[in-house]
Amino acid sequence: MKSVMPLVEVTELVRRFGDVLAVDHVSFAIEAGEVFALLGPNGAGKTTTIRMLVTLLRPTSGRVLIAGVDALRYPDRVRRLLGYVPQTLSADGSLTGYENLLMVAKLLRIPRRDRERAIAEVLDLARLNEAADRLVRTYSGGMVRRLEIAQAILHRPMLLVLDEPTIGLDPTARRAVWEALQELRRREGTTLLVTTHYMEEAELHCERVGIMNRGRLVALGTPGELKASIEGARSLDDVFTALTGDTLESGGSFSEVRQLRRRLRRFG
Amino acid sequence: MRSDSFVGVSDVSVDLATRLTEALRPRSLGEQAVNFILASLVVAEVEARRIRHDPWEVLTRAIQPLLWLTVFGQAVARARLFAGQDDYLSFMAPGILAQSVMFTSIFYGLAIIWERDAGVLQKILVLPVPRASFVAGKGLGAGLRALIQGAVIVLVAVAMGIHLEVRPVSLLTCTVAILLGAGVFATLSMLLATLLKTRERFMGVGQVLTMPLFFASNAIYPLDIMPTWLRILAHMNPLSYLVELLRGALVQGNPLGVLRDWLVLLVWLGVLQVVVSRRYDRVLL
């Protein structure tokens, strides 16, 4: 399949919100099995791009193909191919971890005979076996995140899309999230698309990186290629600053900052 | 770390191909219908599990309708508001039961606004599940809550010595009527949520709406004491039909209800279900 077509193909994607051009003619492709990161300052259009990819938002123009399927025309089929972990903590705190998984497994209509095994597998991958019967509202931020990843991969999607999966987590919890993701790749060959603020994570875990700024994709390549393209850049951090430095001062609208703070509070 | 994370592509790709074929297979109409029903039941099951983990919220919400029955009811029972008012508490009890169904359900749309704010909605909308299932399932979930509160109210009313016919047939009719009525009001509430989108606006409009829904109905007085314009409103109000079904079953010895009442509620539910299913995504900002 790899030789036939990329798993994700985004062509000239545009999204306007009123006068604001949130995503400005963005094109990129992701090969099956790749780990691809979208980087960019707050308000660069990463989340908007991702929401169009996962069928939550209609593009103003442009095209998204997932495994060759048009996400605009066949959202239901595309939804069977992908898993999505949104930025905000989305697990149900009033249920146990096991129940959170059971409900999604039933919604996905995983047959009864396979259900327990599928749940056990993702619990194991997320290292939540022991906490499975506790109410999720007693979980730490890192545990909730791993539970959400477990929920998103129950139907064994080919593509897992994660929006800021490690935001607000301490370094140990961040490492645990990435270990779960790497384990998922080993077991299933799942393609990963992540957005992140943490340059060292992108450099360490991602094979290719796209950098967005003011709605445009301003750079695309392996971390090595990107570093080579900017004179004197020793890390991805340097590349990022060189390409997006002009917006750092104004980065992050009021509502985004408020959302981020709220999220951080919820993580505790 | 990177080198050992590459997978053995050969056996995985065979597996990927079968998974891809299965995911892209078009679903037949029958399959879609089964999907819709089963997914709706799961959405309702989520609600049932929430109630089981924390039953107190549902139970404490039964207190307010009971206050209507005891404080308001006892006073008005002596006031002789309308002709033929002999046993006012029996007349009023089904009305209060219906009111509690409406009050529980009419703020249900707040749940999807809350789920949007918390990020739950973004996640479940990406699942390959029909939107209509979320609407129907939440309606059924509201029905479950309403049923538990209804049971408390009927038990207390009977314990207070209010004369109600609590035979199996009338109770069964009440159960179905409450599920249907809760579905109507919960779906109406979800419609408001898709229009208003923020909890501040929703709370404002919700408060304004409950008052006329309650008083422009036959819940605590008969329609014939109303001026014509109000009576017309009450005839459009789904609450009136729910009250009539409950009152028929519990007081007036008409355990199966009037066909017209069932039809009106079913049409309300059907229309709202279709409209809200198509608008459900719009709660997202």
Contacts between the chains, C-beta under 8 A, distances in Angstrom:
chain1	res1	chain2	res2	distance
A	1	B	13	6.1
A	1	B	16	6.4
A	1	B	17	6.9
A	1	B	20	7.8
A	2	B	9	7.3
A	2	B	13	7.7
A	32	B	16	7.3
A	33	B	6	7.5
A	33	B	7	6.5
A	33	B	9	6.9
A	35	B	5	7.9
A	51	B	122	7.8
A	54	B	126	5.0
A	55	B	126	6.5
A	56	B	122	6.2
A	56	B	125	6.1
A	56	B	126	6.5
A	56	B	281	7.7
A	56	B	284	6.4
A	57	B	284	7.5
A	67	B	20	5.9
A	67	B	24	7.7
A	69	B	24	6.4
A	76	B	128	5.7
A	77	B	23	6.3
A	77	B	24	5.3
A	77	B	128	8.0
A	79	B	126	5.9
A	79	B	127	6.5
A	79	B	128	4.0
A	80	B	22	7.9
A	80	B	23	3.8
A	80	B	24	7.7
A	80	B	128	4.5
A	81	B	20	7.3
A	81	B	23	5.2
A	81	B	24	8.0
A	82	B	126	7.1
A	83	B	126	7.9
A	84	B	122	7.5
A	84	B	123	6.4
A	84	B	126	4.2
A	85	B	123	7.4
A	86	B	119	4.8
A	86	B	122	4.2
A	86	B	123	5.6
A	87	B	119	6.8
A	88	B	117	8.0
A	88	B	118	6.2
A	88	B	119	2.8
A	88	B	122	7.3
A	89	B	118	7.1
A	89	B	119	6.2
A	90	B	118	6.6
A	90	B	119	3.9
A	90	B	120	4.8
A	90	B	122	6.6
A	90	B	123	4.3
A	91	B	120	7.9
A	92	B	46	7.2
A	92	B	50	7.9
A	92	B	120	6.6
A	94	B	50	4.9
A	94	B	53	5.8
A	94	B	54	6.6
A	95	B	46	7.2
A	95	B	49	5.7
A	95	B	50	6.8
A	95	B	53	6.8
A	99	B	49	5.7
A	103	B	42	6.1
A	103	B	45	7.0
A	103	B	46	5.3
A	103	B	49	7.8
A	104	B	127	7.0
A	106	B	38	7.7
A	106	B	42	4.4
A	106	B	45	7.4
A	107	B	39	5.6
A	107	B	42	5.2
A	107	B	43	7.7
A	107	B	124	7.6
A	107	B	127	5.7
A	107	B	129	5.2
A	108	B	127	6.7
A	108	B	128	7.1
A	108	B	129	7.8
A	109	B	35	6.9
A	109	B	38	6.6
A	109	B	39	7.7
A	135	B	53	6.8
A	148	B	123	7.3
A	151	B	123	7.4
A	152	B	123	7.6
A	155	B	128	7.8
A	156	B	19	6.4
A	158	B	16	6.3
A	158	B	19	6.8
A	158	B	20	7.0
A	182	B	1	7.0
A	182	B	5	5.0
A	185	B	5	5.1
A	185	B	7	6.4
A	186	B	4	7.5
A	186	B	5	6.2
A	186	B	7	6.3
A	188	B	7	7.9
A	188	B	12	7.4
A	189	B	7	4.1
A	189	B	9	7.2
A	189	B	12	4.0
A	189	B	13	7.9
A	189	B	16	6.9
A	204	B	1	6.9
A	205	B	1	7.4
A	205	B	2	7.7
A	207	B	2	7.3
